[in-house]
Amino acid sequence: MTNIQDITSVMSPAEKRATYSLAAVYALRMLGLFIILPVLSLFATQLEDATPALIGLAMGIYGLPQVLLQIPFGLMSDRFGRKKIIIIGLLMFFAGSVLAALSTSIYGVLAGRALQGAGAVSSAIMALVADLTQEAHRTKAMAAIGASIGASFGIGITAGPVIAEWGGVHSVFALTAVLTLLAIATVLFVVPNATKTKLHRDAEFVPTQMSEALKNADLLRLNYGIFTLHMILMALFVVVPTLMRSAGLSAGHDWQVYLPVFATSMAVAIPFIIIAEKKRKMKPVFLGAIALLAIAELGLQQFHQNLIEIIAFLWLFFCGFNLLEATLPSLVSKTAPADLKGTAMGAYSSSQFMGLFLGGGLGGWFNGQYGESAVFIFCACAALSWLVVAFAMRPPRYWSNLLISLDNLAKQDAQPFLDELMGVAGVQEVRPHFEEAVAYLKVDNQQLDSSRLQQLIAQYTHSPN
């Protein structure tokens, strides 16, 4: 019986189970991060020893251990097993949530948030997704996880204020602990066990490739971008919740701002995302979104006394933020060579968490030293610096990643197969790794001759009868 990989096939039931259950684990964990964003600065003032600088640090400290530990956790999962490392990380996140929930001082919350961040299992989850899905379905699986992160952000910033008003910030941390237990149960009882573990260059950080990633100027610009975006986001949440309350927003009604702001700004961003991808206008749309961040921050600096004006500029900010949050990972995927994607995304994620850390710390410090206006000026300057850096970005290649298994490719057929692959319309780049039995391709989907590609795969990589 022959076994031919089909690049146009749908996921198997086992792959769907693996993808959606791990997306749920990722979302539950990220929800624990996002749900605290709109409430911690409001309620932390009730904690012992709280100062604006320490409140900001408590919001951002989560990011520092993520930077330090996410890559080591991923490497340890290669050696000790994905599920073991994921559960250990989730237990650390749970312990941090419990510590923060029981703390009455800002220092206890700081310690709890740092312990939460030490549960850095993102890279291990991505590696397990790769273990449990066929090469042809890997991109779809990663997209499902990306969608789950976006959903958890919207739910988190909407639900956080409601829960905090009911039971205080401690109840938010307590809920985070419960969600983490649900994530652990999902890993133990729902996520399938991988039959084999191997290196996936599209999903994992590879230390030997780090120098190549750091030499790529376009990838460095994108890393600076995600760093700046999340630094601004965290600094914004250090001051905006308190400003809205001071401007007359009733306690417990915060969700009535965050829900419509997030939903409508997403509705506005989606058409521009489509234009950027389908019409191949990525760079102008990208630059416009960065400019929108700067305009929103300057507007908040000038007009943060009136609630309607705060909401208007907050909406403007999220129009830019949602667009950039969606397009940045896509740009990394387009820019990185096909077999460098995992390492590029590891550096990208580290930059993101460093931005969260510095955004909280610097936002709190500026707020304590110079007031809210200084925070917005700082954020506007950061956005403008990103705009300058992004202007030098080359227009992206509109190429997608495609993986082909080489498990059944005979040694004598390797070079002829690769030569014919490069002759297929729409195939732009082929990077084979025979030791891993996979070829990493860059393809232009608007030009790709899928039938010819499938014909070659069937010809060269089918199992013997």
C-alpha positions in Angstrom: 0.0 0.0 0.0 1.4 3.4 -0.9 1.5 6.4 1.5 1.8 9.7 -0.3 1.8 13.0 1.4 -0.9 15.3 0.1 -0.2 19.1 0.3 -3.9 19.9 -0.3 -5.3 17.5 2.3 -7.2 18.5 5.4 -6.0 17.8 8.9 -6.7 14.3 10.3 -8.9 14.0 13.4 -5.8 13.4 15.6 -4.1 16.5 14.2 -7.2 18.6 14.8 -7.3 17.4 18.4 -3.7 18.2 18.9 -3.9 21.6 17.3 -7.1 22.8 19.1 -6.1 21.4 22.5 -2.7 23.0 22.4 -4.2 26.2 21.1 -6.5 26.1 24.2 -3.5 25.5 26.5 -1.7 28.5 25.0 -4.8 30.6 25.2 -5.6 29.8 28.8 -2.0 30.7 29.8 -2.0 33.9 27.8 -5.4 34.8 29.2 -3.7 34.8 32.6 -1.4 37.5 31.3 -3.9 39.6 29.5 -6.6 39.6 32.1 -4.5 41.4 34.6 -3.5 44.3 32.2 -6.4 46.6 32.6 -6.8 46.2 36.4 -3.5 45.8 38.1 -2.6 49.5 38.0 -6.1 50.4 39.5 -6.1 47.9 42.4 -2.4 47.7 43.2 -2.6 51.1 44.9 -4.4 49.3 47.7 -1.3 47.0 48.3 1.2 47.8 51.0 4.4 49.6 49.8 2.9 50.4 46.4 4.4 53.2 44.4 3.9 54.1 40.7 7.3 52.7 39.8 6.7 49.4 41.6 3.2 49.1 40.2 4.6 49.5 36.7 7.4 47.0 37.5 4.8 44.5 38.8 2.9 44.7 35.5 6.0 44.2 33.4 8.2 41.9 35.5 6.5 38.9 33.9 8.4 39.6 30.7 12.0 39.3 32.0 12.0 35.6 33.0 10.2 34.9 29.8 13.2 36.4 27.9 15.7 34.4 30.0 13.9 31.1 30.1 11.7 30.5 27.0 14.6 29.3 24.8 16.1 27.0 27.6 12.7 25.5 28.2 12.4 24.8 24.5 15.8 23.1 24.4 15.0 21.1 27.6 11.8 19.8 25.9 13.9 18.3 23.2 15.8 16.3 25.8 13.3 15.6 28.6 10.0 15.5 26.7 7.6 18.2 25.6 4.7 17.4 28.0 6.9 17.2 31.1 8.4 20.6 30.4 5.1 22.1 29.6 3.5 20.8 32.8 6.5 22.0 34.9 6.2 25.5 33.3 2.4 25.6 34.0 3.0 24.5 37.6 5.4 27.5 38.0 2.7 29.7 36.4 0.2 28.3 38.9 2.4 28.8 41.9 3.1 32.4 40.8 -0.7 33.1 40.4 -1.4 31.7 43.9 1.5 33.7 45.4 0.1 36.9 43.8 -3.4 36.1 44.9 -2.4 35.7 48.5 -0.1 38.7 48.7 -1.0 41.9 50.5 2.1 43.8 49.5 3.4 45.0 46.1 6.5 42.9 46.7 4.5 39.7 47.0 2.7 40.5 43.7 6.1 41.3 42.1 7.4 37.9 43.2 4.3 36.2 42.0 4.4 37.9 38.6 8.0 36.9 38.2 7.2 33.3 39.0 4.4 33.4 36.5 6.8 34.5 33.8 9.3 31.8 34.7 6.8 29.3 33.4 8.0 30.0 29.9 6.5 27.1 27.9 5.6 28.9 24.6 8.5 27.3 22.6 7.8 23.8 24.1 4.1 24.1 23.1 5.1 25.1 19.5 7.5 22.2 19.3 4.8 19.7 20.5 2.4 21.1 17.8 5.1 20.4 15.2 5.6 16.9 16.6 1.9 16.1 16.3 1.2 17.5 12.8 2.3 16.6 9.3 4.6 19.0 7.5 1.9 20.0 5.1 -0.4 21.1 7.9 2.1 22.8 10.1 1.3 26.4 9.0 -2.4 25.9 9.6 -1.7 24.6 13.1 0.5 27.6 13.9 -2.2 29.9 12.6 -4.8 28.4 14.9 -2.5 29.1 17.9 -2.0 32.6 16.7 -5.8 33.1 16.5 -6.2 31.7 20.0 -3.8 34.4 21.3 -5.8 37.2 19.7 -9.0 35.8 21.2 -7.5 35.5 24.7 -6.3 39.2 24.5 -9.8 40.4 23.7 -11.4 38.3 26.4 -8.8 39.2 28.9 -9.0 43.0 28.7 -12.8 42.8 28.7 -13.2 40.3 31.5 -10.5 41.5 33.8 -12.2 44.6 35.1 -15.5 42.8 35.7 -13.8 40.1 37.8 -11.6 42.6 39.7 -14.6 44.8 40.5 -16.4 41.8 42.0 -13.5 40.4 44.1 -10.5 42.7 43.7 -7.2 42.1 41.9 -6.6 39.0 44.1 -9.7 37.3 42.5 -8.1 37.9 39.1 -5.0 36.1 40.1 -7.1 33.3 41.7 -9.0 32.9 38.4 -5.6 32.7 36.6 -4.6 29.9 38.9 -7.8 28.0 38.1 -7.3 28.5 34.3 -3.8 27.2 34.7 -5.1 24.0 36.3 -7.5 23.6 33.4 -4.5 24.0 31.0 -2.6 21.3 32.9 -5.6 18.9 32.7 -5.8 19.6 29.0 -2.1 18.7 28.5 -2.5 15.5 30.6 -5.8 14.2 29.3 -6.6 15.8 25.9 -3.4 16.6 24.1 -2.2 13.4 22.3 1.2 11.9 23.0 3.8 12.3 20.3 5.1 9.1 18.9 8.5 10.7 18.2 10.3 13.9 18.9 12.6 15.6 16.5 14.0 19.0 15.5 11.6 21.3 13.7 13.4 24.3 12.2 10.2 26.0 11.4 8.9 25.8 15.0 12.0 25.7 17.3 14.9 27.8 18.2 18.2 26.3 16.9 21.2 27.8 18.7 23.6 27.3 15.8 21.4 29.5 13.6 21.2 32.5 16.0 24.1 34.3 14.3 22.4 34.0 10.9 19.2 35.5 12.4 21.0 38.4 14.0 22.8 39.2 10.8 19.5 39.7 8.9 18.7 43.5 9.1 15.1 43.1 8.1 14.5 40.5 10.9 16.2 42.9 13.4 13.8 45.7 12.3 10.9 43.4 12.9 12.3 42.5 16.3 12.6 46.1 17.2 9.0 46.6 16.1 7.5 43.9 18.3 9.7 45.1 21.2 8.4 48.7 20.7 4.8 47.7 20.2 4.6 45.7 23.4 6.6 48.3 25.4 4.0 50.9 24.4 1.1 48.5 25.2 2.3 47.9 28.7 3.2 51.5 29.4 -0.3 52.5 28.2 -2.0 50.2 30.6 0.1 51.5 33.5 -1.8 54.8 33.3 -5.0 54.6 31.1 -7.2 52.6 33.5 -6.6 55.2 36.3 -7.1 58.1 33.9 -10.5 56.7 32.7 -11.6 56.3 36.3 -10.5 59.8 37.2 -12.3 61.1 34.1 -15.6 59.7 35.3 -15.8 56.1 34.3 -17.7 54.2 37.0 -16.1 51.3 38.7 -17.0 48.0 37.1 -17.9 49.6 33.8 -14.5 49.4 32.2 -15.6 46.4 30.1 -18.1 48.8 28.4 -15.1 50.6 27.0 -12.7 47.8 26.3 -15.2 45.5 24.5 -16.5 47.9 21.9 -13.0 49.5 21.5 -11.4 46.2 20.8 -14.1 44.8 18.7 -14.6 47.8 16.4 -10.9 48.5 16.1 -10.5 44.8 15.0 -13.3 45.2 12.5 -11.5 48.3 11.1 -8.1 46.5 11.0 -9.2 43.4 9.2 -9.8 45.1 5.8 -6.4 46.7 5.9 -4.8 43.3 6.8 -6.5 41.8 3.7 -5.3 44.8 1.5 -1.8 44.3 2.8 -1.8 40.6 2.0 -4.0 40.2 -1.0 -3.2 43.5 -2.8 0.5 43.3 -1.7 0.5 46.7 0.0 2.2 45.4 3.2 4.8 48.2 3.6 2.5 51.2 3.3 -0.2 49.7 5.5 2.5 48.7 8.0 4.0 52.2 8.1 0.5 53.8 8.4 -0.3 51.6 11.4 2.9 52.7 13.2 2.1 56.3 12.5 -1.4 55.7 13.9 0.2 54.6 17.2 2.2 57.8 17.4 -0.9 59.9 16.7 -2.9 58.1 19.3 -0.2 58.6 22.0 0.2 62.3 21.2 -3.5 62.7 21.3 -3.7 61.0 24.7 -0.9 63.3 25.9 -2.9 66.4 25.0 -6.4 65.1 25.7 -6.6 62.8 28.7 -8.9 64.8 31.0 -12.1 64.0 29.2 -13.4 60.4 29.1 -14.7 60.6 25.5 -11.4 61.8 24.2 -9.5 59.1 26.1 -11.8 56.5 24.6 -11.4 58.0 21.1 -7.6 57.9 21.1 -7.6 54.5 22.8 -9.7 53.2 19.9 -7.2 54.8 17.5 -4.4 53.1 19.3 -6.0 49.7 19.1 -6.7 50.1 15.3 -3.0 50.4 14.8 -2.1 47.8 17.5 -4.4 45.1 16.1 -3.2 45.6 12.6 0.5 45.4 13.6 0.0 42.5 16.0 -1.5 40.5 13.1 1.0 41.5 10.4 4.3 41.4 12.4 4.4 37.5 12.7 3.4 37.3 9.0 6.3 39.5 8.1 8.8 37.5 10.2 7.5 34.3 8.4 7.9 36.0 5.0 11.3 37.5 5.7 13.1 34.6 7.4 14.5 31.8 5.2 12.2 28.8 5.3 14.5 26.8 7.6 15.3 29.8 9.9 11.7 30.5 10.8 11.8 28.8 14.3 15.0 30.6 15.3 13.7 33.9 13.9 10.4 33.5 15.9 12.4 32.7 19.1 14.3 36.0 18.8 11.1 37.8 17.9 9.3 36.4 21.0 12.2 37.3 23.3 12.0 40.9 21.9 8.3 41.0 22.6 8.7 40.0 26.2 11.6 42.4 26.8 9.3 45.1 25.5 6.6 44.1 28.0 9.2 44.2 30.8 10.6 47.6 29.9 7.2 49.0 29.1 5.9 48.3 32.6 9.1 49.4 34.4 9.6 52.6 32.4 5.9 53.4 32.2 5.7 53.2 36.0 8.9 55.2 36.5 7.8 58.0 34.1 4.4 58.1 35.8 5.9 58.4 39.3 8.5 61.0 38.4 6.7 63.2 35.8 3.1 62.1 35.6 0.8 60.6 32.9 1.8 63.0 30.1 5.4 61.9 30.3 4.3 58.3 29.7 2.4 59.2 26.6 5.4 61.3 25.3 7.7 58.4 25.9 5.3 56.1 24.0 5.0 58.6 21.1 8.8 58.9 20.8 9.1 55.1 20.8 6.5 54.8 18.0 8.2 57.5 16.0 11.6 55.8 16.4 10.0 52.6 15.1 8.6 54.5 12.1 12.1 55.8 11.2 13.5 52.2 11.5 10.6 50.7 9.5 11.1 53.2 6.6 14.3 51.4 5.7 12.5 48.0 5.5 12.5 46.4 2.1 9.1 45.5 0.7 8.4 42.0 1.9 8.5 38.9 -0.4 4.9 37.6 -0.5 6.0 34.1 -0.1 4.5 31.4 2.1 6.3 28.5 3.9 5.7 25.0 2.8 7.2 21.8 4.3 7.7 18.5 2.5 8.6 15.3 4.2 11.6 13.5 2.7 11.1 10.3 4.8 10.6 8.1 1.7 13.0 9.8 -0.7 15.6 7.5 -2.0 19.2 8.8 -1.8 19.8 8.6 -5.5 16.6 10.6 -6.2 17.5 13.5 -3.9 19.2 15.8 -6.3 16.8 15.1 -9.2 13.8 15.8 -6.9 15.3 19.1 -5.7 16.2 20.2 -9.2 12.6 19.5 -10.4 11.2 21.2 -7.3 12.9 24.5 -8.3 11.4 24.2 -11.7 7.8 24.2 -10.4 6.0 27.5 -11.0 5.8 29.5 -7.8 8.5 27.6 -5.9 11.0 30.3 -4.9 13.4 28.7 -2.5 14.2 25.1 -1.4 16.2 24.3 1.6 16.6 20.6 2.2 17.7 19.0 5.5 18.2 15.3 4.8 19.3 14.6 8.3 15.8 15.7 9.4 14.1 14.2 6.4 12.4 17.5 5.4 12.6 20.2 2.8 11.7 23.8 3.7 10.1 25.7 0.8 9.2 29.3 0.1 6.4 29.5 -2.4 4.3 32.2 -4.1 0.8 31.0 -3.7 -0.5 33.2 -6.5 1.8 31.5 -9.0 2.2 28.0 -7.4 1.5 25.1 -9.7 0.1 22.9 -6.9 -0.8 20.0 -9.2 2.7 19.8 -10.6 4.2 20.0 -7.1 1.9 17.2 -5.9 2.8 15.1 -8.9 6.5 15.4 -8.0 5.9 14.5 -4.4 3.9 11.4 -5.4 6.7 10.4 -7.9 9.6 10.7 -5.6 8.5 10.3 -2.0 5.9 7.6 -1.8 6.4 4.5 0.3 7.3 1.2 -1.5 4.4 -1.3 -1.9 
